[in-house]
Amino acid sequence: MGVDLHVHTTVSDGTVNPTECIKRAVSLGLEAISITDHDTVEGLEEATQEALKHPGFTFIPGIELSSDYFGTEVHILGYYIDYKEKGLRDFIQEMKLDREERSKKIIKKLNALGINIIYEDLKNNRKGCTIGRAHIAQRIVKLGYATNIQSAFDKYLIKGQLAYVPRNKITPVQAIEVINQARGLPVLAHPIFLEDKNQITNVLGQGFIGVEVEYPNQSKKFKSWLKLKAQEMELIATGGSDFHGDLKETQLGESTVEFSVVKDLQKLKGERNNAIFKKD
């Protein structure tokens, strides 16, 4: 039992489709999950319809946005978003075009290194999906230029390597504004990847309502500090596996939180909706 609030599907860079993610979650006995694909909401309607077939199971529509905080990449989870909201859709479309252009530039650099990857082939194999670095890394491994996904990133795709291409950057505040506009709840994802505790504290002050405390491979000491920080800043302590299917060793439901966290999110969502209704 438990709740996994960080799940990716084939719609972004996972290997399990939205319907199957719901089915797996139910079979594992999870009480709820949130699908939080990168910069897209295209799998949320499919997941919503599948979740309706399983009474007692809760599905939370979500998203994960990337931002930049003075040179540090910061990922932001948005829970209970209105995934049909026009402003969010327009923003996602801009991000999609940017990601596609970035992928084409990366592939061009890889071609110059003698690695024969064709963008159209990747696109045809992942219909309806925006091609990103994870898909390119998969092809690098398949062609034998790296032993696994991580080594493909380390050899070619991360900052400082020959095929790296920077992406257009937005700030955490801008990403939070997009989520707020879609009536969602912004939560800081995997703070373990930020530089230090001071930076985490500063980032959390940008307008988050929660922070991801439960996450794979985080030490008990760090999680204890995060829990105290969440209490101090009156934030909801969330958590999830960051499940990507076969792309990562982490399994669905590996890191979970209690269902009470979902209730806390639902309560805050209701309070915010009431405030907006009164304002309107």
C-alpha positions in Angstrom: 0.0 0.0 0.0 1.0 3.6 -0.4 1.2 6.4 -2.9 3.7 7.0 -5.7 3.6 10.7 -6.8 6.4 10.7 -9.4 5.8 8.4 -12.4 6.8 8.7 -16.1 5.3 7.0 -19.1 6.0 6.5 -22.8 4.5 9.9 -23.5 7.8 11.4 -22.3 10.8 9.3 -21.5 9.4 6.2 -19.8 8.9 2.8 -21.3 5.5 1.9 -19.9 2.3 3.5 -21.3 -0.2 5.4 -19.2 -2.8 2.6 -19.1 -0.3 0.0 -18.1 1.1 2.3 -15.4 -2.4 2.5 -13.8 -2.8 -1.3 -14.1 0.6 -2.0 -12.5 -0.1 0.4 -9.7 -3.4 -1.3 -8.9 -1.8 -4.8 -9.1 0.9 -3.6 -6.7 -1.8 -2.5 -4.2 -0.9 1.2 -4.5 -3.7 3.5 -3.4 -2.8 6.3 -5.8 -0.2 7.5 -8.3 0.5 10.7 -10.2 1.8 10.6 -13.7 4.2 13.5 -14.1 5.7 13.3 -17.6 8.2 15.8 -18.7 6.7 19.0 -20.2 3.6 17.2 -21.5 0.1 16.2 -20.5 -0.7 14.0 -23.4 -1.0 10.8 -21.4 -3.2 12.2 -18.6 -6.6 11.6 -20.3 -5.7 8.0 -21.1 -4.6 7.4 -17.5 -7.7 9.1 -16.1 -10.0 6.9 -18.1 -8.1 3.7 -17.0 -8.2 4.8 -13.4 -12.0 5.1 -13.5 -12.1 1.4 -14.1 -10.6 0.7 -10.7 -12.9 1.8 -7.8 -11.0 3.1 -4.8 -7.9 4.0 -6.7 -6.9 7.6 -7.0 -5.2 9.1 -10.0 -3.6 12.6 -9.7 -3.0 14.4 -13.1 0.5 15.9 -13.0 3.5 17.2 -14.9 7.2 17.8 -14.4 8.7 21.0 -15.7 12.4 21.8 -15.9 13.8 25.2 -14.8 17.1 26.9 -14.1 18.1 28.5 -10.9 21.4 30.4 -11.3 22.9 27.5 -13.3 21.4 24.7 -11.4 18.7 22.6 -13.0 15.5 22.5 -10.9 12.6 20.2 -11.6 9.1 21.1 -10.5 6.2 18.8 -10.1 2.7 20.1 -10.7 -0.2 18.1 -9.0 -3.9 18.3 -9.8 -3.3 20.4 -12.8 -6.1 21.3 -15.2 -4.4 19.7 -18.1 -6.9 21.2 -20.6 -6.1 24.8 -19.5 -5.1 26.9 -22.5 -2.2 28.7 -20.9 -0.6 25.4 -19.9 -1.3 23.9 -23.4 0.4 26.9 -25.1 3.4 26.7 -22.8 3.8 23.0 -23.4 3.6 23.5 -27.2 6.5 26.0 -26.9 8.5 23.6 -24.8 7.8 20.8 -27.3 9.1 22.8 -30.2 12.2 23.7 -28.2 12.8 20.1 -27.2 12.5 19.0 -30.8 14.9 21.6 -32.1 17.4 20.6 -29.3 17.1 16.9 -30.2 17.8 17.7 -33.8 20.9 19.7 -32.9 22.2 16.9 -30.6 21.7 14.3 -33.4 23.5 16.5 -35.8 26.5 16.6 -33.4 26.4 12.9 -32.9 26.3 12.4 -36.7 29.5 14.5 -36.9 31.0 12.0 -34.4 30.2 9.1 -36.6 27.1 8.0 -34.7 24.4 7.4 -37.3 21.1 8.4 -35.7 18.2 9.7 -37.7 15.6 11.9 -36.0 12.8 10.7 -38.2 13.5 7.1 -37.2 13.2 8.0 -33.5 10.0 9.9 -34.1 8.4 7.1 -36.0 9.2 4.6 -33.2 7.7 6.9 -30.6 4.6 8.2 -32.2 2.9 11.0 -30.2 6.0 11.5 -28.1 8.4 14.4 -28.1 11.9 13.1 -28.7 14.3 14.0 -25.9 17.8 13.1 -24.7 16.6 9.8 -23.1 15.4 8.5 -26.4 18.6 9.5 -28.1 20.6 7.8 -25.3 18.6 4.6 -25.9 19.6 4.6 -29.5 23.2 5.3 -28.7 23.2 2.2 -26.5 21.4 0.1 -29.2 24.1 1.1 -31.7 26.8 0.0 -29.3 28.4 3.3 -28.5 27.6 3.0 -24.8 26.9 0.2 -22.4 23.8 1.7 -20.8 21.7 4.8 -20.6 23.8 6.6 -18.0 27.0 6.0 -19.8 25.5 7.4 -23.0 24.6 10.6 -21.1 28.0 10.7 -19.5 29.9 10.2 -22.8 27.9 12.4 -25.1 24.8 14.2 -23.7 25.7 16.0 -20.5 27.1 19.5 -20.2 30.8 19.6 -21.3 30.5 16.6 -23.7 30.7 16.8 -27.5 27.0 16.3 -28.3 25.6 18.5 -25.5 23.2 21.3 -26.5 21.7 23.6 -23.9 18.0 24.1 -23.7 16.0 27.3 -23.4 15.7 28.1 -19.7 12.9 29.3 -17.5 13.1 30.2 -13.8 11.4 28.2 -11.0 9.1 31.2 -10.5 8.1 31.1 -14.2 7.4 27.4 -14.0 5.4 27.8 -10.8 3.3 30.5 -12.4 2.5 28.1 -15.3 1.4 25.4 -12.7 -0.6 28.0 -10.7 -2.3 29.2 -13.8 -3.5 25.7 -14.5 -4.8 25.5 -10.9 -2.1 23.0 -9.9 0.1 22.6 -6.9 3.9 23.1 -7.4 6.2 20.8 -5.5 10.0 20.7 -5.7 11.2 17.4 -7.2 14.3 15.5 -6.0 16.1 18.2 -4.1 19.0 15.8 -3.6 20.2 17.0 -7.0 20.5 20.6 -6.0 23.9 21.9 -4.8 23.5 22.2 -1.1 21.0 22.7 1.7 21.2 26.5 1.5 20.3 26.4 -2.2 17.4 24.0 -1.4 16.1 26.4 1.2 16.4 29.4 -1.2 14.6 27.5 -4.0 11.8 26.4 -1.7 11.2 30.1 -1.0 10.2 30.7 -4.6 6.6 29.7 -4.1 6.4 25.9 -3.6 3.6 24.2 -1.6 5.6 21.0 -1.1 8.9 19.2 -1.4 9.7 15.6 -2.5 11.1 14.0 0.7 10.7 10.3 -0.2 12.9 9.5 -3.2 15.1 6.6 -4.2 18.6 6.4 -2.7 18.3 9.4 -0.4 20.0 8.9 3.0 17.9 8.8 6.2 19.9 11.8 7.4 19.0 13.9 4.4 15.3 12.8 4.5 15.2 13.8 8.1 16.5 17.2 7.3 14.0 17.6 4.5 11.1 16.7 6.8 12.2 19.3 9.3 12.6 21.9 6.6 9.1 21.0 5.3 7.6 21.5 8.7 9.5 24.7 9.3 8.3 26.2 6.0 4.8 24.7 6.3 5.2 22.6 3.1 3.6 19.2 2.3 6.2 16.4 2.3 5.6 14.3 -0.8 7.4 11.5 -2.5 7.7 9.1 -5.4 9.8 6.6 -7.3 10.6 8.7 -10.4 9.6 5.5 -12.3 10.8 5.4 -15.9 10.2 1.7 -16.7 13.3 0.1 -18.1 15.3 3.3 -18.3 16.0 3.2 -14.6 16.4 0.5 -12.0 13.8 2.2 -9.8 10.5 0.3 -9.8 7.0 1.6 -9.5 6.1 2.0 -5.9 9.7 1.8 -4.7 9.4 5.1 -2.9 6.0 6.0 -1.5 4.2 8.2 1.0 1.0 7.6 3.0 -2.4 8.4 1.5 -2.7 11.2 4.0 -0.4 13.2 1.7 -3.0 12.9 -1.1 -5.6 14.2 1.3 -3.4 17.1 2.2 -3.0 17.9 -1.5 -6.7 17.6 -2.1 -7.5 19.9 0.9 -5.1 22.6 -0.4 -6.4 22.2 -3.9 -9.9 22.8 -2.6 -8.9 25.8 -0.6 -7.2 27.3 -3.6 -10.2 26.6 -5.9 -12.5 28.3 -3.4 -10.3 31.3 -3.1 -10.2 31.6 -6.9 -14.0 31.2 -7.1 -14.6 33.9 -4.5 -12.2 36.2 -6.3 -13.9 35.6 -9.7 
